[in-house]
């Protein structure tokens, strides 16, 4: 965990610049902000009530902040028989994480992501096609299953196609915009 304090120089829109910085940190370096607070800037000396200014959140902000974030993990599926059917938004290819390049599957319904290993990548290619650009809008079901690794039986998150009777498994998704979005 890291902590940093930023102050905008005169003539710079601090909010816009900070949001752009957060986007670059996530997209380029795989660093996701999990907590951000705005503090009032003391001109002379801080008063006891001007330490950290907690802003009242809108309903939208409250909903977004309360969503689970980060990557799906085995503990998310430990309830017996728990499955989660989600819509693919896009695949981030070769993201730099922990000194390694990883492919990361992003979903429409959740802020959580799924790291794609070799086995999952082959499953995705076999079931959804070899071009990840065609995957947005397709639905997959995440579930917990056993696998063997170096002679040990372990639990891992696997994928399968959604149960029959749920349509063609494709829903419309807004096209991904790789360009910077204006604030």
HUBELDA-V985722 format. One record per run of one state. SS is the DSSP state (hx for helix, st for strand, lp for the rest). FROM is the first residue (numbers start at 1). TO is the last residue. If there is no record, write none. Layout:
[[SS FROM TO] [SS FROM TO]]
This chain:
[[lp 1 13] [hx 14 29] [lp 30 47] [hx 48 50] [lp 51 58] [hx 59 65] [lp 66 68] [st 69 71] [lp 72 73] [hx 74 77] [lp 78 82] [st 83 97] [lp 98 99] [st 100 107] [lp 108 110] [st 111 116] [lp 117 117] [hx 118 128] [lp 129 131] [hx 132 134] [lp 135 137] [st 138 149] [lp 150 151] [st 152 160] [lp 161 169] [st 170 170] [lp 171 183]]
